[in-house]
Amino acid sequence: MSGMRTMLSSIAMVAVLGVGYGMWSVISPGEERRKELLKNLPESNPMRMEETRKRNALVMQALKEAAETNDNIARGFQGPMK
């Protein structure tokens, strides 16, 4: 009885994996669609990439300045306390 249960559970697992692979192959995009998606990615647009590089440089500069100061810049400016 235990051997039969093990064999049936193994067959069920293989069947579930097969169904999962079949569903994956049905919903995954074809080669033409994949190439079109890659072509439309933001990284493929040189102007967009340059904007991203500038933004990343500004963020890195702000992080560098924040690391060099002892002030807690996360709180922001709160003005004089009364």
C-alpha atoms as an extended CHARMM CRD file, in Angstrom:
* protein
*
        82  EXT
         1         1  MET       CA              0.0000000000        0.0000000000        0.0000000000  PROA      1               0.0000000000
         2         2  SER       CA              2.8080000000        2.4110000000        0.8590000000  PROA      2               0.0000000000
         3         3  GLY       CA              4.6200000000        1.6550000000       -2.4050000000  PROA      3               0.0000000000
         4         4  MET       CA              1.4450000000        2.3190000000       -4.3910000000  PROA      4               0.0000000000
         5         5  ARG       CA              0.9280000000        5.6500000000       -2.6000000000  PROA      5               0.0000000000
         6         6  THR       CA              4.5270000000        6.6960000000       -3.3110000000  PROA      6               0.0000000000
         7         7  MET       CA              4.1780000000        5.7690000000       -6.9740000000  PROA      7               0.0000000000
         8         8  LEU       CA              0.8840000000        7.6570000000       -7.3420000000  PROA      8               0.0000000000
         9         9  SER       CA              2.2650000000       10.7570000000       -5.6170000000  PROA      9               0.0000000000
        10        10  SER       CA              5.3270000000       10.6570000000       -7.8730000000  PROA      10              0.0000000000
        11        11  ILE       CA              3.1330000000       10.3960000000      -10.9670000000  PROA      11              0.0000000000
        12        12  ALA       CA              0.9740000000       13.2670000000       -9.6760000000  PROA      12              0.0000000000
        13        13  MET       CA              4.0620000000       15.4580000000       -9.1330000000  PROA      13              0.0000000000
        14        14  VAL       CA              5.3420000000       14.7310000000      -12.6340000000  PROA      14              0.0000000000
        15        15  ALA       CA              1.8810000000       15.5180000000      -14.0490000000  PROA      15              0.0000000000
        16        16  VAL       CA              1.7330000000       18.8320000000      -12.1620000000  PROA      16              0.0000000000
        17        17  LEU       CA              5.2030000000       19.7700000000      -13.4110000000  PROA      17              0.0000000000
        18        18  GLY       CA              4.1720000000       18.8660000000      -16.9660000000  PROA      18              0.0000000000
        19        19  VAL       CA              1.0240000000       20.9890000000      -16.7510000000  PROA      19              0.0000000000
        20        20  GLY       CA              3.0530000000       23.8810000000      -15.3240000000  PROA      20              0.0000000000
        21        21  TYR       CA              5.5980000000       23.6740000000      -18.1200000000  PROA      21              0.0000000000
        22        22  GLY       CA              2.8200000000       23.4870000000      -20.7000000000  PROA      22              0.0000000000
        23        23  MET       CA              1.1050000000       26.5690000000      -19.2910000000  PROA      23              0.0000000000
        24        24  TRP       CA              4.4340000000       28.4180000000      -19.1680000000  PROA      24              0.0000000000
        25        25  SER       CA              5.1510000000       27.6390000000      -22.8120000000  PROA      25              0.0000000000
        26        26  VAL       CA              1.6620000000       28.8190000000      -23.8210000000  PROA      26              0.0000000000
        27        27  ILE       CA              1.8080000000       32.1820000000      -22.0470000000  PROA      27              0.0000000000
        28        28  SER       CA              5.4640000000       33.0150000000      -22.6920000000  PROA      28              0.0000000000
        29        29  PRO       CA              5.9780000000       35.4350000000      -25.6140000000  PROA      29              0.0000000000
        30        30  GLY       CA              7.3050000000       34.1810000000      -28.9280000000  PROA      30              0.0000000000
        31        31  GLU       CA             10.6650000000       35.1640000000      -30.3820000000  PROA      31              0.0000000000
        32        32  GLU       CA              9.2700000000       38.1060000000      -32.4040000000  PROA      32              0.0000000000
        33        33  ARG       CA              7.3680000000       39.4750000000      -29.4070000000  PROA      33              0.0000000000
        34        34  ARG       CA             10.4660000000       39.0780000000      -27.2240000000  PROA      34              0.0000000000
        35        35  LYS       CA             12.5840000000       41.0700000000      -29.6970000000  PROA      35              0.0000000000
        36        36  GLU       CA              9.9220000000       43.7850000000      -29.8460000000  PROA      36              0.0000000000
        37        37  LEU       CA              9.8350000000       43.9920000000      -26.0430000000  PROA      37              0.0000000000
        38        38  LEU       CA             13.6270000000       44.2830000000      -25.8720000000  PROA      38              0.0000000000
        39        39  LYS       CA             13.5930000000       47.0010000000      -28.5120000000  PROA      39              0.0000000000
        40        40  ASN       CA             11.0790000000       49.0670000000      -26.5030000000  PROA      40              0.0000000000
        41        41  LEU       CA             12.8970000000       48.8530000000      -23.1890000000  PROA      41              0.0000000000
        42        42  PRO       CA             13.9860000000       52.2080000000      -21.7290000000  PROA      42              0.0000000000
        43        43  GLU       CA             17.6220000000       51.0830000000      -21.8080000000  PROA      43              0.0000000000
        44        44  SER       CA             17.5340000000       50.9210000000      -25.6010000000  PROA      44              0.0000000000
        45        45  ASN       CA             16.6670000000       54.6340000000      -25.8970000000  PROA      45              0.0000000000
        46        46  PRO       CA             19.9520000000       56.6420000000      -25.7330000000  PROA      46              0.0000000000
        47        47  MET       CA             18.2240000000       59.8340000000      -24.5890000000  PROA      47              0.0000000000
        48        48  ARG       CA             16.4450000000       58.0350000000      -21.7480000000  PROA      48              0.0000000000
        49        49  MET       CA             19.6740000000       56.3100000000      -20.7300000000  PROA      49              0.0000000000
        50        50  GLU       CA             21.4900000000       59.6570000000      -20.5370000000  PROA      50              0.0000000000
        51        51  GLU       CA             18.7330000000       61.0530000000      -18.3030000000  PROA      51              0.0000000000
        52        52  THR       CA             19.0350000000       58.0060000000      -16.0730000000  PROA      52              0.0000000000
        53        53  ARG       CA             22.8160000000       58.4080000000      -15.8440000000  PROA      53              0.0000000000
        54        54  LYS       CA             22.4570000000       62.0850000000      -14.8730000000  PROA      54              0.0000000000
        55        55  ARG       CA             19.8300000000       61.2620000000      -12.2470000000  PROA      55              0.0000000000
        56        56  ASN       CA             22.0050000000       58.4740000000      -10.8210000000  PROA      56              0.0000000000
        57        57  ALA       CA             24.9910000000       60.8410000000      -10.6950000000  PROA      57              0.0000000000
        58        58  LEU       CA             22.9320000000       63.4190000000       -8.7650000000  PROA      58              0.0000000000
        59        59  VAL       CA             21.7140000000       60.7860000000       -6.3190000000  PROA      59              0.0000000000
        60        60  MET       CA             25.2530000000       59.5110000000       -5.7800000000  PROA      60              0.0000000000
        61        61  GLN       CA             26.4830000000       63.0640000000       -5.2260000000  PROA      61              0.0000000000
        62        62  ALA       CA             23.7420000000       63.6620000000       -2.6340000000  PROA      62              0.0000000000
        63        63  LEU       CA             24.6050000000       60.3950000000       -0.8870000000  PROA      63              0.0000000000
        64        64  LYS       CA             28.2910000000       61.3100000000       -0.8480000000  PROA      64              0.0000000000
        65        65  GLU       CA             27.5540000000       64.7270000000        0.6500000000  PROA      65              0.0000000000
        66        66  ALA       CA             25.2570000000       63.1360000000        3.2330000000  PROA      66              0.0000000000
        67        67  ALA       CA             27.9520000000       60.6380000000        4.1920000000  PROA      67              0.0000000000
        68        68  GLU       CA             30.5110000000       63.3940000000        4.7060000000  PROA      68              0.0000000000
        69        69  THR       CA             28.3750000000       65.4290000000        7.1080000000  PROA      69              0.0000000000
        70        70  ASN       CA             27.5110000000       64.7200000000       10.7280000000  PROA      70              0.0000000000
        71        71  ASP       CA             24.0380000000       66.2640000000       10.4280000000  PROA      71              0.0000000000
        72        72  ASN       CA             20.9850000000       64.0420000000       10.2230000000  PROA      72              0.0000000000
        73        73  ILE       CA             19.6030000000       65.0670000000        6.8530000000  PROA      73              0.0000000000
        74        74  ALA       CA             16.8080000000       62.4970000000        7.0360000000  PROA      74              0.0000000000
        75        75  ARG       CA             14.8790000000       64.7830000000        9.3750000000  PROA      75              0.0000000000
        76        76  GLY       CA             14.9890000000       67.7140000000        6.9800000000  PROA      76              0.0000000000
        77        77  PHE       CA             15.0890000000       71.3550000000        7.9760000000  PROA      77              0.0000000000
        78        78  GLN       CA             13.0450000000       72.0280000000       11.0910000000  PROA      78              0.0000000000
        79        79  GLY       CA             14.1300000000       75.5630000000       11.8840000000  PROA      79              0.0000000000
        80        80  PRO       CA             14.8700000000       76.9550000000       15.3570000000  PROA      80              0.0000000000
        81        81  MET       CA             13.1160000000       75.2260000000       18.2690000000  PROA      81              0.0000000000
        82        82  LYS       CA             11.1310000000       77.3520000000       20.6980000000  PROA      82              0.0000000000
